[in-house]
């Protein structure tokens, strides 16, 4: 496998991670329609991106599997501990704070995808692969839109979650 193929695998994993996180957040925030439906839309976009990345992998002699095994089985442990530790001490976060934490997590994952698209665009330029560059630019634009939505939700929720008394 060449370096471009390895990078495509990283990008694929980042897109799948963002999609899974969106679905998790949507499930946790099912009562908030301003998060639930858009999070599912973002997850579907990420799934389409991952599908395209798998197709590109063939061009670079790398087989990227749709259902890749987790690279770090214990990676989810710190997140689950962070979420359940306050509850064990009787300090359950308010719904607004929980939503704010979820949105910040989505933002972090989306930023990781964003930087991967930036790098892939530069790789496509270096390879003078116009088709890859055009397709990567389109997906990069969708990722920027996803980040804008997440940022807008954070700006909407932060005052309500933090400044308004319980």
MDTraj code that builds the backbone (N, CA, C; nanometers):
import mdtraj as md
import numpy as np

residues = "UNK UNK UNK UNK UNK UNK UNK UNK UNK UNK UNK UNK UNK UNK UNK UNK UNK UNK UNK UNK UNK UNK UNK UNK UNK UNK UNK UNK UNK UNK UNK UNK UNK UNK UNK UNK UNK UNK UNK UNK UNK UNK UNK UNK UNK UNK UNK UNK UNK UNK UNK UNK UNK UNK UNK UNK UNK UNK UNK UNK UNK UNK UNK UNK UNK UNK UNK UNK UNK UNK UNK UNK UNK UNK UNK UNK UNK UNK UNK UNK UNK UNK UNK UNK UNK UNK UNK UNK UNK UNK UNK UNK UNK UNK UNK UNK UNK UNK UNK UNK UNK UNK UNK UNK UNK UNK UNK UNK UNK UNK UNK UNK UNK UNK UNK UNK UNK UNK UNK UNK UNK UNK UNK UNK UNK UNK UNK UNK UNK UNK UNK UNK UNK UNK UNK UNK UNK UNK UNK UNK UNK UNK UNK UNK UNK UNK UNK UNK UNK UNK UNK UNK UNK UNK UNK UNK UNK UNK UNK UNK UNK UNK UNK UNK UNK UNK".split()
xyz = np.array([
    [0.0856, -0.1172, 0.0000],
    [0.0000, 0.0000, 0.0000],
    [0.0907, 0.1242, 0.0000],
    [0.0562, 0.2192, -0.0856],
    [0.1347, 0.3419, -0.0905],
    [0.0836, 0.4418, 0.0136],
    [0.1541, 0.5541, 0.0260],
    [0.1190, 0.6529, 0.1287],
    [-0.0162, 0.7171, 0.1021],
    [-0.0501, 0.7393, -0.0241],
    [-0.1807, 0.7985, -0.0555],
    [-0.2925, 0.7033, -0.0146],
    [-0.2726, 0.5757, -0.0413],
    [-0.3724, 0.4761, -0.0011],
    [-0.3895, 0.4709, 0.1498],
    [-0.2780, 0.4782, 0.2215],
    [-0.2843, 0.4779, 0.3687],
    [-0.3575, 0.6019, 0.4191],
    [-0.3333, 0.7143, 0.3542],
    [-0.4019, 0.8367, 0.3957],
    [-0.5518, 0.8284, 0.3672],
    [-0.5878, 0.7691, 0.2525],
    [-0.7306, 0.7508, 0.2221],
    [-0.7972, 0.6651, 0.3292],
    [-0.7276, 0.5651, 0.3770],
    [-0.7823, 0.4816, 0.4848],
    [-0.8056, 0.5658, 0.6108],
    [-0.7100, 0.6531, 0.6438],
    [-0.7273, 0.7423, 0.7601],
    [-0.8487, 0.8328, 0.7431],
    [-0.8626, 0.8905, 0.6242],
    [-0.9768, 0.9782, 0.5968],
    [-1.1077, 0.9005, 0.6069],
    [-1.1084, 0.7806, 0.5526],
    [-1.2268, 0.6949, 0.5598],
    [-1.2656, 0.6692, 0.7056],
    [-1.1664, 0.6349, 0.7874],
    [-1.1934, 0.6079, 0.9284],
    [-1.2457, 0.7329, 1.0000],
    [-1.1908, 0.8498, 0.9646],
    [-1.2368, 0.9748, 1.0265],
    [-1.3818, 1.0042, 0.9873],
    [-1.4172, 0.9813, 0.8611],
    [-1.5561, 1.0019, 0.8166],
    [-1.6505, 0.9046, 0.8866],
    [-1.6093, 0.7790, 0.8977],
    [-1.6953, 0.6793, 0.9642],
    [-1.7102, 0.7113, 1.1129],
    [-1.6036, 0.7608, 1.1741],
    [-1.6086, 0.7991, 1.3148],
    [-1.7051, 0.9163, 1.3349],
    [-1.6987, 1.0148, 1.2460],
    [-1.7902, 1.1282, 1.2553],
    [-1.9345, 1.0822, 1.2351],
    [-1.9578, 0.9935, 1.1386],
    [-2.0933, 0.9427, 1.1156],
    [-2.1465, 0.8707, 1.2393],
    [-2.0642, 0.7859, 1.2988],
    [-2.1068, 0.7118, 1.4180],
    [-2.1342, 0.8065, 1.5344],
    [-2.0503, 0.9075, 1.5508],
    [-2.0698, 1.0040, 1.6584],
    [-2.1974, 1.0837, 1.6359],
    [-2.2251, 1.1201, 1.5121],
    [-2.3498, 1.1921, 1.4807],
    [-2.4713, 1.1090, 1.5185],
    [-2.4675, 0.9811, 1.4866],
    [-2.5808, 0.8940, 1.5197],
    [-2.5964, 0.8793, 1.6705],
    [-2.4850, 0.8693, 1.7413],
    [-2.4893, 0.8585, 1.8870],
    [-2.5475, 0.9852, 1.9484],
    [-2.5007, 1.0999, 1.9003],
    [-2.5514, 1.2279, 1.9518],
    [-2.6998, 1.2417, 1.9189],
    [-2.7390, 1.2047, 1.7984],
    [-2.8807, 1.2128, 1.7603],
    [-2.9665, 1.1262, 1.8528],
    [-2.9181, 1.0082, 1.8848],
    [-2.9939, 0.9197, 1.9737],
    [-3.0048, 0.9793, 2.1138],
    [-2.8946, 1.0359, 2.1632],
    [-2.8970, 1.0959, 2.2972],
    [-2.9822, 1.2218, 2.3011],
    [-2.9874, 1.2948, 2.1910],
    [-3.0570, 1.4236, 2.1874],
    [-3.1855, 1.4148, 2.1045],
    [-3.2519, 1.3010, 2.1092],
    [-3.3708, 1.2773, 2.0268],
    [-3.4809, 1.3811, 2.0500],
    [-3.4893, 1.4364, 2.1694],
    [-3.5930, 1.5356, 2.1992],
    [-3.5639, 1.6713, 2.1354],
    [-3.4395, 1.6961, 2.0997],
    [-3.4006, 1.8236, 2.0399],
    [-3.3994, 1.8085, 1.8880],
    [-3.5067, 1.8494, 1.8241],
    [-3.5206, 1.8338, 1.6788],
    [-3.4179, 1.9155, 1.6009],
    [-3.3670, 2.0228, 1.6607],
    [-3.2653, 2.1045, 1.5958],
    [-3.1299, 2.0359, 1.5905],
    [-3.1172, 1.9268, 1.6641],
    [-2.9948, 1.8473, 1.6610],
    [-3.0205, 1.7110, 1.5986],
    [-3.1324, 1.6501, 1.6327],
    [-3.1622, 1.5139, 1.5905],
    [-3.1591, 1.4974, 1.4383],
    [-3.2394, 1.5730, 1.3671],
    [-3.2488, 1.5561, 1.2220],
    [-3.1220, 1.5995, 1.1484],
    [-3.0650, 1.7156, 1.1809],
    [-2.9406, 1.7532, 1.1118],
    [-2.8255, 1.6550, 1.1398],
    [-2.8199, 1.5996, 1.2595],
    [-2.7131, 1.5031, 1.2895],
    [-2.7267, 1.3796, 1.2017],
    [-2.8490, 1.3362, 1.1761],
    [-2.8698, 1.2226, 1.0850],
    [-2.8326, 1.2605, 0.9421],
    [-2.8587, 1.3836, 0.9027],
    [-2.8207, 1.4296, 0.7689],
    [-2.6689, 1.4294, 0.7541],
    [-2.5988, 1.4792, 0.8552],
    [-2.4523, 1.4804, 0.8525],
    [-2.3995, 1.3370, 0.8467],
    [-2.4583, 1.2468, 0.9236],
    [-2.4145, 1.1071, 0.9229],
    [-2.4308, 1.0460, 0.7834],
    [-2.5415, 1.0755, 0.7170],
    [-2.5640, 1.0231, 0.5814],
    [-2.4609, 1.0803, 0.4835],
    [-2.4282, 1.2082, 0.4982],
    [-2.3250, 1.2677, 0.4126],
    [-2.1911, 1.1986, 0.4361],
    [-2.1577, 1.1740, 0.5605],
    [-2.0319, 1.1060, 0.5930],
    [-2.0287, 0.9654, 0.5332],
    [-2.1416, 0.8968, 0.5371],
    [-2.1492, 0.7630, 0.4770],
    [-2.1225, 0.7697, 0.3263],
    [-2.1787, 0.8707, 0.2591],
    [-2.1538, 0.8875, 0.1153],
    [-2.0071, 0.9197, 0.0896],
    [-1.9491, 1.0040, 0.1736],
    [-1.8073, 1.0366, 0.1593],
    [-1.7231, 0.9098, 0.1733],
    [-1.7529, 0.8293, 0.2744],
    [-1.6768, 0.7064, 0.2992],
    [-1.6891, 0.6106, 0.1801],
    [-1.8072, 0.6039, 0.1221],
    [-1.8277, 0.5185, 0.0048],
    [-1.7393, 0.5655, -0.1117],
    [-1.7340, 0.6951, -0.1343],
    [-1.6488, 0.7490, -0.2411],
    [-1.5013, 0.7229, -0.2114],
    [-1.4620, 0.7371, -0.0866],
    [-1.3225, 0.7139, -0.0487],
    [-1.2844, 0.5686, -0.0756],
    [-1.3773, 0.4749, -0.0463],
    [-1.3496, 0.3337, -0.0752],
    [-1.3252, 0.3135, -0.2244],
    [-1.4026, 0.3814, -0.3081],
    [-1.3838, 0.3710, -0.4536],
    [-1.2487, 0.4288, -0.4951],
    [-1.2103, 0.5401, -0.4347],
    [-1.0800, 0.6006, -0.4667],
    [-0.9670, 0.5093, -0.4237],
    [-0.9861, 0.4363, -0.3174],
    [-0.8824, 0.3458, -0.2681],
    [-0.8382, 0.2466, -0.3737],
    [-0.9322, 0.1985, -0.4542],
    [-0.9000, 0.1045, -0.5616],
    [-0.7976, 0.1648, -0.6577],
    [-0.8097, 0.2943, -0.6840],
    [-0.7161, 0.3624, -0.7756],
    [-0.5751, 0.3680, -0.7179],
    [-0.5650, 0.3604, -0.5862],
    [-0.4347, 0.3701, -0.5203],
    [-0.3935, 0.2368, -0.4571],
    [-0.4497, 0.1293, -0.5105],
    [-0.4129, -0.0074, -0.4688],
    [-0.4319, -0.0330, -0.3205],
    [-0.5410, 0.0163, -0.2668],
    [-0.5723, -0.0132, -0.1273],
    [-0.7198, -0.0512, -0.1189],
    [-0.7458, -0.1580, -0.0469],
    [-0.8839, -0.2021, -0.0263],
    [-0.9275, -0.1509, 0.1101],
    [-1.0278, -0.0660, 0.1077],
    [-1.0807, -0.0090, 0.2315],
    [-1.2160, -0.0738, 0.2558],
    [-1.2290, -0.1374, 0.3691],
    [-1.3519, -0.2098, 0.4010],
    [-1.4530, -0.1172, 0.4676],
    [-1.5784, -0.1360, 0.4326],
    [-1.6863, -0.0537, 0.4891],
    [-1.6981, -0.0735, 0.6394],
    [-1.6814, -0.1936, 0.6843],
    [-1.6961, -0.2248, 0.8268],
    [-1.5596, -0.2557, 0.8862],
    [-1.4741, -0.1558, 0.8886],
    [-1.3394, -0.1751, 0.9428],
    [-1.3474, -0.1991, 1.0931],
    [-1.2648, -0.2886, 1.1396],
    [-1.2584, -0.3166, 1.2832],
    [-1.1970, -0.1955, 1.3537],
    [-1.2412, -0.1660, 1.4741],
    [-1.1829, -0.0538, 1.5472],
    [-1.0329, -0.0747, 1.5649],
    [-0.9563, 0.0307, 1.5431],
    [-0.8118, 0.0197, 1.5566],
    [-0.7712, 0.0171, 1.7033],
    [-0.8489, 0.0823, 1.7876],
    [-0.8182, 0.0852, 1.9302],
    [-0.9439, 0.0456, 2.0071],
    [-0.9543, -0.0821, 2.0465],
    [-1.0763, -0.1253, 2.1140],
    [-1.1046, -0.0516, 2.2434],
    [-1.0033, 0.0007, 2.3073],
    [-1.0231, 0.0694, 2.4347],
    [-1.0451, 0.2193, 2.4162],
    [-1.0496, 0.2672, 2.2930],
    [-1.0617, 0.4109, 2.2675],
    [-1.1914, 0.4685, 2.3227],
    [-1.2975, 0.3889, 2.3245],
    [-1.4266, 0.4383, 2.3722],
    [-1.4347, 0.4425, 2.5251],
    [-1.3453, 0.3752, 2.5928],
    [-1.3518, 0.3683, 2.7384],
    [-1.3406, 0.5056, 2.8038],
    [-1.2404, 0.5890, 2.7703],
    [-1.2335, 0.7189, 2.8376],
    [-1.3589, 0.8035, 2.8171],
    [-1.4191, 0.7994, 2.6981],
    [-1.5408, 0.8769, 2.6718],
    [-1.6552, 0.8267, 2.7587],
    [-1.6702, 0.6937, 2.7703],
    [-1.7796, 0.6414, 2.8517],
    [-1.7565, 0.6721, 2.9993],
    [-1.6322, 0.6681, 3.0437],
    [-1.6012, 0.7020, 3.1829],
    [-1.6307, 0.8493, 3.2084],
    [-1.5936, 0.9365, 3.1136],
    [-1.6181, 1.0793, 3.1288],
    [-1.7678, 1.1064, 3.1403],
    [-1.8478, 1.0330, 3.0640],
    [-1.9918, 1.0560, 3.0648],
    [-2.0592, 0.9999, 3.1896],
    [-2.0097, 0.8890, 3.2426],
    [-2.0775, 0.8245, 3.3548],
    [-2.0193, 0.8616, 3.4911],
    [-1.8975, 0.9093, 3.4966],
    [-1.8349, 0.9426, 3.6247],
    [-1.9150, 1.0459, 3.7041],
    [-1.9609, 1.1569, 3.6440],
    [-2.0392, 1.2523, 3.7228],
    [-2.1687, 1.1917, 3.7765],
    [-2.2303, 1.1026, 3.6973],
    [-2.3550, 1.0408, 3.7415],
    [-2.3318, 0.9509, 3.8624],
    [-2.2154, 0.8871, 3.8684],
    [-2.1846, 0.7999, 3.9821],
    [-2.1757, 0.8800, 4.1115],
    [-2.1420, 1.0071, 4.1009],
    [-2.1317, 1.0944, 4.2181],
    [-2.2581, 1.1778, 4.2371],
    [-2.3629, 1.1432, 4.1621],
    [-2.4890, 1.2150, 4.1770],
    [-2.4905, 1.3521, 4.1122],
    [-2.4009, 1.3781, 4.0203],
    [-2.3924, 1.5076, 3.9532],
    [-2.4252, 1.4913, 3.8052],
    [-2.5470, 1.4596, 3.7780],
    [-2.5894, 1.4413, 3.6389],
    [-2.5933, 1.5776, 3.5700],
    [-2.5280, 1.5907, 3.4504],
    [-2.5279, 1.7203, 3.3818],
    [-2.6686, 1.7571, 3.3350],
    [-2.6963, 1.8860, 3.3314],
    [-2.8259, 1.9311, 3.2813],
    [-2.8341, 1.8979, 3.1329],
    [-2.9555, 1.8874, 3.0794],
    [-2.9690, 1.8559, 2.9358],
    [-2.8954, 1.9558, 2.8458],
    [-2.8977, 2.0834, 2.8820],
    [-2.8284, 2.1835, 2.8007],
    [-2.6780, 2.1624, 2.8001],
    [-2.6213, 2.1325, 2.9161],
    [-2.4772, 2.1068, 2.9257],
    [-2.4422, 1.9788, 2.8498],
    [-2.5253, 1.8764, 2.8632],
    [-2.4999, 1.7508, 2.7917],
    [-2.5018, 1.7742, 2.6404],
    [-2.5982, 1.8536, 2.5923],
    [-2.6037, 1.8850, 2.4496],
    [-2.4808, 1.9639, 2.4078],
    [-2.4399, 2.0585, 2.4887],
    [-2.3212, 2.1374, 2.4576],
    [-2.1969, 2.0478, 2.4480],
    [-2.1836, 1.9536, 2.5394],
    [-2.0713, 1.8585, 2.5340],
    [-2.0775, 1.7749, 2.4062],
    [-2.1979, 1.7281, 2.3711],
    [-2.2141, 1.6487, 2.2497],
    [-2.1768, 1.7293, 2.1250],
    [-2.2204, 1.8537, 2.1205],
    [-2.1889, 1.9389, 2.0053],
    [-2.0390, 1.9667, 1.9963],
    [-1.9745, 1.9859, 2.1109],
    [-1.8290, 2.0070, 2.1101],
    [-1.7565, 1.8823, 2.0596],
    [-1.8048, 1.7646, 2.0970],
    [-1.7470, 1.6399, 2.0476],
    [-1.7639, 1.6301, 1.8958],
    [-1.8834, 1.6625, 1.8468],
    [-1.9056, 1.6621, 1.7018],
    [-1.8115, 1.7593, 1.6316],
    [-1.7938, 1.8766, 1.6906],
    [-1.7053, 1.9771, 1.6313],
    [-1.5624, 1.9241, 1.6211],
    [-1.5172, 1.8605, 1.7251],
    [-1.3817, 1.8038, 1.7266],
    [-1.3650, 1.7000, 1.6153],
    [-1.4622, 1.6105, 1.6023],
    [-1.4550, 1.5053, 1.4996],
    [-1.4640, 1.5658, 1.3597],
    [-1.5507, 1.6650, 1.3408],
    [-1.5659, 1.7288, 1.2104],
    [-1.4392, 1.8043, 1.1716],
    [-1.3728, 1.8659, 1.2682],
    [-1.2470, 1.9351, 1.2393],
    [-1.1394, 1.8364, 1.1943],
    [-1.1382, 1.7182, 1.2528],
    [-1.0421, 1.6154, 1.2109],
    [-1.0678, 1.5760, 1.0656],
    [-1.1940, 1.5592, 1.0297],
    [-1.2282, 1.5272, 0.8909],
    [-1.1878, 1.6433, 0.7993],
    [-1.2153, 1.7642, 0.8436],
    [-1.1827, 1.8842, 0.7651],
    [-1.0343, 1.8887, 0.7284],
    [-0.9473, 1.8660, 0.8259],
    [-0.8040, 1.8746, 0.7978],
    [-0.7600, 1.7612, 0.7059],
    [-0.8238, 1.6454, 0.7182],
    [-0.7929, 1.5355, 0.6258],
    [-0.8285, 1.5733, 0.4822],
    [-0.9445, 1.6391, 0.4637],
    [-0.9821, 1.6820, 0.3283],
    [-0.8843, 1.7860, 0.2752],
    [-0.8372, 1.8732, 0.3624],
    [-0.7387, 1.9738, 0.3213],
    [-0.6124, 1.9050, 0.2692],
    [-0.5654, 1.8065, 0.3439],
    [-0.4447, 1.7337, 0.3030],
    [-0.4695, 1.6590, 0.1717],
    [-0.5851, 1.5937, 0.1599],
    [-0.6125, 1.5191, 0.0362],
    [-0.6166, 1.6132, -0.0844],
    [-0.6706, 1.7323, -0.0663],
    [-0.6703, 1.8295, -0.1754],
    [-0.5286, 1.8631, -0.2188],
    [-0.4395, 1.8796, -0.1240],
    [-0.2995, 1.9093, -0.1567],
    [-0.2322, 1.7898, -0.2245],
    [-0.2657, 1.6706, -0.1799],
    [-0.2109, 1.5500, -0.2430],
    [-0.2597, 1.5412, -0.3874],
    [-0.3886, 1.5655, -0.4090],
    [-0.4442, 1.5608, -0.5451],
    [-0.3752, 1.6633, -0.6352],
    [-0.3473, 1.7810, -0.5813],
    [-0.2737, 1.8820, -0.6594],
    [-0.1342, 1.8321, -0.6954],
    [-0.0650, 1.7744, -0.5966],
    [0.0705, 1.7250, -0.6209],
    [0.0709, 1.6123, -0.7241],
    [-0.0311, 1.5299, -0.7216],
    [-0.0418, 1.4189, -0.8173],
    [-0.0982, 1.4643, -0.9529],
    [-0.1446, 1.5886, -0.9559],
    [-0.2100, 1.6439, -1.0761],
    [-0.3276, 1.5581, -1.1201],
    [-0.4028, 1.5169, -1.0180],
    [-0.5212, 1.4334, -1.0389],
    [-0.6440, 1.5229, -1.0280],
    [-0.6853, 1.5772, -1.1400],
    [-0.7942, 1.6741, -1.1425],
    [-0.9266, 1.6141, -1.0939],
    [-0.9535, 1.4904, -1.1307],
    [-1.0779, 1.4249, -1.0894],
    [-1.0840, 1.4103, -0.9372],
    [-0.9745, 1.3612, -0.8789],
    [-0.9691, 1.3469, -0.7325],
    [-0.9808, 1.4835, -0.6655],
    [-0.9136, 1.5836, -0.7204],
    [-0.9181, 1.7179, -0.6636],
    [-1.0605, 1.7732, -0.6640],
    [-1.1303, 1.7581, -0.7760],
    [-1.2682, 1.8096, -0.7853],
    [-1.3620, 1.7387, -0.6883],
    [-1.3509, 1.6071, -0.6815],
    [-1.4378, 1.5315, -0.5908],
    [-1.4040, 1.5609, -0.4449],
    [-1.2756, 1.5695, -0.4139],
    [-1.2349, 1.5992, -0.2766],
    [-1.2802, 1.7391, -0.2364],
    [-1.2729, 1.8341, -0.3295],
    [-1.3164, 1.9713, -0.3002],
    [-1.4658, 1.9748, -0.2687],
    [-1.5449, 1.8982, -0.3426],
    [-1.6889, 1.8950, -0.3168],
    [-1.7183, 1.8377, -0.1780],
    [-1.6498, 1.7305, -0.1425],
    [-1.6703, 1.6710, -0.0097],
    [-1.6173, 1.7627, 0.1000],
    [-1.5088, 1.8307, 0.0715],
    [-1.4531, 1.9257, 0.1681],
    [-1.5527, 2.0385, 0.1939],
    [-1.6179, 2.0858, 0.0896],
    [-1.7198, 2.1902, 0.1056],
    [-1.8351, 2.1420, 0.1935],
    [-1.8775, 2.0178, 0.1751],
    [-1.9843, 1.9635, 0.2604],
    [-1.9386, 1.9579, 0.4059],
    [-1.8132, 1.9218, 0.4271],
    [-1.7604, 1.9154, 0.5635],
    [-1.7571, 2.0547, 0.6256],
    [-1.7201, 2.1546, 0.5478],
    [-1.7226, 2.2925, 0.5988],
    [-1.8646, 2.3324, 0.6392],
    [-1.9626, 2.2935, 0.5601],
    [-2.1024, 2.3222, 0.5933],
    [-2.1432, 2.2509, 0.7216],
    [-2.0979, 2.1279, 0.7391],
    [-2.1261, 2.0547, 0.8626],
    [-2.0689, 2.1290, 0.9832],
    [-1.9471, 2.1770, 0.9693],
    [-1.8831, 2.2498, 1.0796],
    [-1.9589, 2.3786, 1.1087],
    [-2.0054, 2.4455, 1.0050],
    [-2.0831, 2.5684, 1.0258],
    [-2.2107, 2.5378, 1.1027],
    [-2.2787, 2.4286, 1.0691],
    [-2.4011, 2.3925, 1.1420],
    [-2.3687, 2.3647, 1.2893],
    [-2.2632, 2.2866, 1.3136],
    [-2.2269, 2.2525, 1.4507],
    [-2.1919, 2.3794, 1.5284],
    [-2.1144, 2.4671, 1.4680],
    [-2.0753, 2.5921, 1.5335],
    [-2.1980, 2.6778, 1.5640],
    [-2.2912, 2.6840, 1.4717],
    [-2.4148, 2.7606, 1.4942],
    [-2.4936, 2.7028, 1.6107],
    [-2.5042, 2.5699, 1.6170],
    [-2.5765, 2.5063, 1.7288],
    [-2.5071, 2.5353, 1.8617],
    [-2.3742, 2.5339, 1.8613],
    [-2.3007, 2.5655, 1.9848],
    [-2.3300, 2.7093, 2.0264],
    [-2.3284, 2.8009, 1.9311],
    [-2.3557, 2.9419, 1.9627],
    [-2.4982, 2.9605, 2.0127],
    [-2.5915, 2.8839, 1.9598],
    [-2.7305, 2.8932, 2.0058],
    [-2.7473, 2.8356, 2.1464],
    [-2.6799, 2.7243, 2.1716],
    [-2.7011, 2.6512, 2.2966],
    [-2.6184, 2.7043, 2.4137],
    [-2.5018, 2.7587, 2.3876],
    [-2.4119, 2.7983, 2.4966],
    [-2.4767, 2.8951, 2.5952],
    [-2.5399, 3.0032, 2.5494],
    [-2.6008, 3.0955, 2.6475],
    [-2.7093, 3.0271, 2.7315],
    [-2.7912, 2.9450, 2.6668],
    [-2.8995, 2.8781, 2.7392],
    [-2.8435, 2.7753, 2.8371],
    [-2.7407, 2.7016, 2.7942],
    [-2.6872, 2.5932, 2.8763],
    [-2.6048, 2.6453, 2.9940],
    [-2.5341, 2.7551, 2.9740],
    [-2.4377, 2.7983, 3.0747],
    [-2.4868, 2.9185, 3.1557],
    [-2.5467, 3.0168, 3.0903],
    [-2.5792, 3.1418, 3.1581],
    [-2.7157, 3.1430, 3.2269],
    [-2.8084, 3.0619, 3.1783],
    [-2.9425, 3.0608, 3.2358],
    [-2.9428, 2.9704, 3.3593],
    [-2.9905, 3.0228, 3.4739],
    [-2.9925, 2.9414, 3.5965],
    [-3.0868, 2.8212, 3.5821],
    [-3.0561, 2.7155, 3.6551],
    [-3.1378, 2.5926, 3.6508],
    [-3.2754, 2.6153, 3.7079],
])
top = md.Topology()
chain = top.add_chain()
for i, resn in enumerate(residues, 1):
    res = top.add_residue(resn, chain, resSeq=i)
    for name in ("N", "CA", "C"):
        top.add_atom(name, md.element.get_by_symbol(name[0]), res)
traj = md.Trajectory(xyz[None], top)
